[in-house]
Amino acid sequence: MNSIANEINQLRDDLNRHNHKYYVENSPEISDREFDQMMKRLEALEREHPEFADPLSPTRRVGSDLTKGFEQAPHIYPMLSLGNTYSIEEVDDWVKRTETALSGQQSAIVGEMKFDGSGISLIYEHGRLVRAVTRGDGEKGDVVTDNVKTIRSIPLVLNGSGWPEKFEIRGEIVLPWEAFDRLNADRERNEEPLFANPRNAAAGTIKMQTPAIVASRGLDAYFYYLLGEDLPFDNHYDNMMAARQWGFKVSDAMTLLNDIDDVDRYINYWDTARKQLPVATDGLVFKINSLRQQLNLGFTAKSPRWAIAYKFAAERALTRLRYVSFDVGRLGNITPVANLEPVLLSGTVVKRASLHNEDIIRSLDIHDNDMVYVEKGGEIIPKITGVDKDKRQAGSQPIEFVSHCPVCHTPLVRVEGEAAWVCPNRYGCAPQIIGRIEHYVGRRMMNIDGIGDETAAALYAAGFVRTPADLYDLTPDRLLKLEGFGPRSAERVMEGLEASRGVPFDRVLFALSIPYVGETTARKIARAAGSIDRLAAMSHTELMGLEDVGPRIADSIIEFFADASNRDNIERLRRAGVQLEMASGDEEGRSDTLGGKSFVISGVFSLHSRDDYKKMIEMNGGKNTSSISKKTDFVLAGENMGPAKLEKATNLGIKIIDERQFLEMIGQ
Ligand code: IVH
């Protein structure tokens, strides 16, 4: 046999095995560097010998293919839900009920975790993954094979032997807590809406259009159900243990239980032990082990009679309200926040919880010093769900919403038809000014490297920056006056400012913080108007004629340009060289494929120039940055990438892609 083919096959087998060691068993045998070297070697061989290409090769996990929209596929067996309960007694009743239905036969029960993610069905044929389908409506779902292939713990090609020629395995795609926290921290920095819980994040991620981004999010998957005609064993537990041998991640918590006492002990143990798990769980599942007994018990219209879910109660804590503070946002919105006596809730100490708006405060009827219930119920941001009125102190007063801005003391106004109160002192209220600077420099706006939230506040406090235009008057000397600023960080800011002069007009428009003009609206308006001067000259009627613009947005735009300080700011931005009109070619070929991901380009390229790659990144909705940091999503590496950069990227776990992979990512 061909020796190249041999080497390729050997590398694929080895890489698959090491993948499994790392992602499923959590016990790597080789260093990341050795792994990367093997992967590089395989990539090179596959590039030189396209005749040996295999879509299931471990090199294809980076998710370089591009899918647009999802095809749907029917489920071979419908994907049902589980009957559930919050009470141990009801689980005990279920055990007794099934025993009676099985005419008194003893039946072993399997206890397992109920993973809180997104259900997935995988089809394998001849030991190879052929299709991955989401739950969908239970009858049919979306085919998300390319995205699923990026999940490193899912075997693309099975290990060992004994698997049926064709079978289905079901499990849950989850986003581990660590990856979830990282993702949300990232989104917070970029002012993107946060995911409420890992389930939403997992479900959203698996349906993304760009597998390369899915790959960067760190999904994982646990399996709990094997289906098919010729399964190896006549019971659920042994089948799952076999699946584990084939390479699937099957939770160590899966256990055989013999009777009600075992079941109760299992519940009591996992009620607290689950908090140590790396992924979110919302309960336990109990299943009759014998497949013959499962068949006898059958299904109701919605769920199997042979299984039941025990759901954990949402965690709730009682603590004292210390005081309510009022945060002022970039657009002047006032958000009430409950400051609490610290209390432990689901493993974290909670000190603050949002009270959302005046209406919520009213409906809770919350008073000074009240004892309040805080809940996390699968959500990451704790909320106040109630007040223990029996513990209320005599004479305590109801919490009143402030009537004046807590920072600048301007009387608040309430926007008609909205629950929010707003501080109208837009240009004189510090948190609004600082918020606008933070927004302007943010990643999805001007993406000015080196200025984070703290620096924005420091620039304001030092009296250097009040409007975006002031940023362009910064000099290294001035920056060095800020605490914690050295020559390196000053230089980064100067580079970031320079690079921001190339940011296309649509993002500049979004960066200006015109109330109600969000990212998508800004893009549409910028393209339709073509330039800031044309936009400023538009009448209310003309504005209303633009896609996505209603009376509220039109009013807001008119008001913005009517303000002399805004017009002055814009003139100064123009002199600073900021893009205030769409460049020719800005629109053609634009896409959002890269979804705001940030790239560092390094090395020498052969297919296109470095500058071309920079443009392609911008044109496809990505961001160019100069240095590798935690915030970098991808390094686009050419030949001779510097070893220091390579090491930094590897240590931070940043995806390194070559030019071909990049071009595939943007569909070229
Ligand atoms: S068994 C016919 N086992 O919960 C029953 N489901 O509420 C098949 N889930 O759609 C499901 N962990 O997405 C089963 N250990 C587990 C599970 C589990 C999580 C999810 C699954 C299912 C939903 C039912």
Residues whose N, C-alpha, C, O or C-beta is under 5 A from the ligand:
A	BS01	IVH	L80 S81 L82 E112 M113 K114 F115 G119 E172 Y224 V285 P304
